Amino acid sequence: MTRAKLAARMAEEAGWSRAGAERALRAMLVGIRTSLKRGDTVTLVGFGTFAVARRRPRTLRNPRTGEACTVAGRVPRFKPSKELKQAVR
């Protein structure tokens, strides 16, 4: 499902205009993104939890030059709730 189709479904289910549903979806995604940037977790009861995890530093090689470099960072993670897992089965 695309973002546009999700917004259309939200508008239909909630009885909103399509533009209103698009604004609500955009605001929700911005809120999740902002919270993850700060390092907070976002829990949507009945859906799942978004969190930020740290990747351990590891050494890689540049294939062109053969130079070694260390790569580490933070990555977003999603853990589905028990209800979501059961619904998908």
Secondary structure, DSSP 8 states (H G I E B T S, - for coil): --HHHHHHHHHHHHT--HHHHHHHHHHHHHHHHHHHHHT--EEETTTEEEEEEEEEEEEEE-TTT--EEEEEEEEEEEEE-HHHHHHH-
